[in-house]
Every structure is written in structure tokens, then in C-alpha cells.
Amino acid sequence: MVHVFFQDMIITVNNRRHSWVNGKKVSYPFMPKEGLSVSYSNETVVIEKMSTMRLTYSVTEGVVLSINGDLTGKVCGTCGNFNGDAADDMRTSDGRNSTMMSLVVSSWQAEDFFTCDM
């Protein structure tokens, strides 16, 4: 399951490729607001915010996050903070540096929302 947090909404996708926006199940394609879309193609869910961010989720290929330079230093999570300094990308959700990828990944895991298992 993948949770994508924006300032004013949460988009969740489960491993059956169902999606929720702020806890409400949606059908594809869905535009929760202008410039933001959730779509489905070729067994992959795509969450796209204008031309700044694209997240693809596939059960077979995992999660791929692509962002442009406008988000430099404005993101956080398992993929790092995109500030140009790879030395500080291995941080846990509470800000501790780590050399263990499994510790970093597990610290960023969100608890499942019970409504998303339907």
C-alpha cells in the first residue's frame, strides 16, 4: 500500500490497485483538484501533480517517484530529500542518519488505513 501526502489531501493506493482520496474510494481517472490526477494504465496506478511530480505504483515493479527541480529540498521520505546532497538522504522519519536502508524504509512506513482494505 502506498500513501501520498499532500498539504490538503492524502491519496492511497492498495495492492489491488484501488485508490482513495482523503479516505473516499475513487474511480479512474480521477482529478481531485486542478492539476492533480490519479489514473490507471497497464496494471499501474499513476498519481501526477502537474509537471512537478509523478508517482507510479505497480505490484510487480513497485513504486517509482519522478520529480522536477522545482521540488528541490521540498520532499522527504524513503527516496531522500532531493536537496542535491546524497550524504543526507539516508534519514529516518525522525531525522536520524542511518546506513541501514531497511531501518530508513521501515521508519517511513505509514500505518494502513482500515478503509483501504475493502
C-alpha positions in Angstrom: 0.0 0.0 0.0 1.2 3.5 -0.8 0.1 6.7 0.8 1.0 10.0 -0.8 0.6 13.0 1.4 -0.1 16.5 0.0 -0.8 19.6 2.0 -4.5 19.3 1.7 -5.1 15.6 0.9 -3.9 12.0 1.1 -4.0 9.7 -1.8 -3.8 5.9 -1.0 -3.4 3.0 -3.4 -3.6 -0.6 -2.3 -2.0 -3.7 -3.8 -5.2 -4.4 -5.8 -4.8 -1.0 -7.5 -7.8 0.6 -5.7 -7.4 4.3 -4.8 -8.8 6.6 -2.1 -8.6 10.3 -1.8 -9.0 11.6 1.7 -10.5 8.2 2.7 -13.1 8.1 -0.1 -12.8 5.4 -2.8 -12.4 6.8 -6.3 -12.8 5.5 -9.8 -10.2 6.1 -12.6 -9.4 8.5 -14.0 -9.9 10.9 -11.1 -8.9 14.6 -10.7 -9.3 15.6 -7.0 -8.3 19.1 -8.0 -7.0 21.0 -10.9 -3.5 19.9 -11.8 -3.7 16.6 -9.9 -4.7 13.3 -11.3 -5.0 9.7 -10.4 -5.2 7.3 -13.3 -4.7 3.6 -14.2 -3.0 2.1 -17.2 -1.2 -1.2 -17.9 -1.6 -2.6 -14.4 -0.1 0.6 -12.9 -1.6 3.4 -10.9 -0.2 6.9 -11.7 -0.5 9.9 -9.4 0.6 13.0 -11.2 0.8 16.6 -10.0 1.0 18.9 -13.0 4.6 18.5 -14.3 6.3 18.6 -10.9 5.7 15.0 -9.6 4.8 11.6 -11.0 4.4 8.5 -8.8 3.7 5.2 -10.4 2.7 2.1 -8.4 2.7 -1.4 -9.8 2.5 -4.6 -7.7 5.2 -6.2 -9.9 7.5 -3.1 -10.3 7.0 -1.3 -7.0 7.0 2.5 -6.6 8.8 4.9 -8.9 8.8 8.6 -8.0 9.9 11.3 -10.5 10.1 14.9 -9.5 11.4 18.0 -11.2 13.8 20.6 -9.9 11.0 22.9 -8.6 10.8 20.5 -5.6 14.5 20.7 -4.6 14.6 20.4 -0.8 10.8 20.3 -0.5 10.3 16.5 -0.3 11.0 13.9 2.3 10.7 10.1 2.7 12.5 6.9 1.7 13.7 8.4 -1.5 15.6 11.2 0.3 15.0 15.0 0.4 16.2 15.9 -3.1 18.5 18.7 -1.9 21.5 17.7 -4.0 23.4 16.3 -1.1 23.2 12.4 -1.3 25.0 12.2 2.1 21.8 13.2 4.0 19.3 11.1 2.1 19.6 8.1 4.4 17.5 9.6 7.2 14.8 8.1 9.2 11.4 9.8 9.6 12.6 11.3 12.9 15.7 12.8 11.3 18.4 10.4 12.4 21.1 9.4 9.9 21.4 5.7 9.2 23.5 3.4 7.0 20.8 0.7 7.0 18.3 1.0 4.2 15.8 -1.3 6.0 15.8 1.0 9.0 15.2 4.1 6.8 12.4 2.4 4.8 10.6 1.0 7.9 10.7 4.3 9.7 8.7 6.0 6.8 6.0 3.3 6.6 2.6 4.6 7.5 0.1 2.5 9.3 -2.7 1.2 7.0 -6.0 3.0 6.9 -8.7 0.4 7.7 -10.9 1.7 4.9 -8.4 0.9 2.3 -8.7 -2.9 2.7 -12.2 -3.0 1.2 
